Amino acid sequence: MDKTFLENMKAKLLEQKKTLLDSLADQSEDMKNLVKTVESGDEADVAADVIDRQLLTSIGTQDAIRLQQIENALDRINQDKYGRCIKCGKEIPEERLEVLPYALMCIQCASAEERRNR
């Protein structure tokens, strides 16, 4: 894989990592505010806040998973394994990596995996 492309992907991954970390930090602050509201609100406010808290937790979990995927991709770059499908070992097209820089599989293997999981 081209060294310039790898450097660009590493920069893109680091930027996504920073964005996610900022998002998780913001959500934590939102969670703190929700807890304060729950402690002082009436029953209708408490019910609405519980829903908001569950939504924030869900979004945070998705972000945490994506953060782990980004970390794994950065590790693969450092180990010279980035851009290879973990199923078939073929090179993942650069176009796919530009769209999904933490992709683990080529399109064919990812499609087969999705069909299997349905």
Order of alpha helices (4+ residues) and beta strands (2+ residues): alpha-alpha-alpha-alpha
